[in-house]
């Protein structure tokens, strides 16, 4: 079981995130080091959403609540969805 954090991002997100990118990535790295964040990135064509994969709902919600992108208005809305993961190397089975 995993949890997906979905971000709906503002127009001009790619340019507007630049001042906050290093702090956001440090925030993500800390979450990775705690074993919470598995994968993350933005969708493209169009660049209107980002998705981050977490091990727990609490970790996903805490990440969003403290994320510089959210705190600085680059994220219009966010939500967490439970994902019933079935196969993949992160699960140790293919």
Residue pairs with C-beta under 8 A, 6 or more apart in sequence:
1 82
1 83
1 84
1 85
2 38
2 53
2 54
2 55
2 82
2 83
2 85
3 53
3 54
3 55
3 56
3 57
3 59
3 60
3 80
3 81
3 82
3 83
4 51
4 52
4 53
4 54
4 60
4 80
4 81
4 83
5 51
5 52
5 53
5 54
5 60
5 63
5 64
5 78
5 79
5 80
6 49
6 50
6 51
6 78
6 79
6 80
6 81
7 49
7 50
7 51
7 52
7 64
7 69
7 70
7 75
7 77
7 78
8 48
8 49
8 75
8 76
8 77
8 78
9 42
9 47
9 48
9 49
9 50
9 69
9 74
9 75
9 76
10 16
10 73
10 74
10 75
10 76
13 42
13 47
13 48
13 74
14 47
16 74
17 24
17 69
17 74
20 68
20 69
20 72
20 74
23 68
24 67
24 68
24 69
27 63
27 66
27 67
27 68
28 37
28 40
28 52
28 63
31 37
31 54
31 59
31 63
34 59
35 55
36 54
36 55
36 56
36 59
36 63
37 52
37 53
37 54
37 55
37 59
37 63
38 53
38 54
38 55
38 90
39 52
39 53
40 50
40 51
40 52
40 53
41 50
41 51
41 52
42 49
42 50
43 49
43 50
43 51
52 60
52 63
53 83
54 60
54 63
54 80
57 80
57 82
60 80
61 80
64 70
64 75
64 78
64 80
67 75
69 75
70 78
85 91
87 93
87 94
88 94
